[in-house]
Structure formats: structure tokens, C-alpha cells
Amino acid sequence: MTPWLHTAAALTTVLGLFSACVAHVAVGRFRTSLGVLLDFLTAAGLIKLADEPSWGRVAAAAGVIAVRKLITTRLGRPLLDGTRRTDHRPI
């Protein structure tokens, strides 16, 4: 991996962590901050994939996307009793 792509992927990851913290403080919702973090991790994985595509990197990027989809889908489902959360407290 070229040094500037490695730096860009690492910087994207760090900015994702920072942005997720800021989103959590600003909005106060775990789902929002987790979505922001996973979007940045997806971007970092795609940056790594841009240098030398390999099956391992494709699998890593696909894994992050699958985890993001599963987590956001699961967090959006109703509670066990069939109701949705209406308060805005973090989960």
C-alpha cells in the first residue's frame, strides 16, 4: 500500500472515531453515532481497496458493510412488545 493511501485510511478511521463522538454528544443517540462511525470505517476500507485490490481487502470491506447493515437494521426494529422507543435517550 502506498504511504499516502495508508495515511488516508488511518486518518479516515481517526476522523470517524472523532465524528462519532461529536455526533453522540450533539444528538445523544447511540444509533446515530454508530452509523457515523461505520460509514467512516467503510470509507477507510474502500480507500485500502483502492491501492491493490485483493480478496482479503474485498472481504474486509464487505464485512464492515454487512456489519453496518445488520446493526442499523437491528437497531431500527421494534421492541419485543411491538412498540418502538419514543424517548430520545441513548440505548
Steps between C-alpha positions, in 0.01 A plus 500: 500500500635839410580720798247768414213250465600340831503846660163587343343177630641555850389865501151399386479251787612759756261760361224241516563441870505874564187562293314219676584656838386843379179353357430322827549818703300714256207264440523274803401186309711189485354394164603824333855495631543132411376567147748785460787282623410211272471732199853627563630145548340405169676793334834397653452146372425627151810721508710195586333314217603772253871418517533130430170318489519158657240255617595569861438872462176440311388267780594759766305777324203269445515395866483858623209572267318186615553583868374855442191370324427243770550743787297783352222261399493343847498838676207614286276204587219528751543383855376157609157626600440649155557863595778728394711709726364853510743656743822649374729354760800300379445128484 
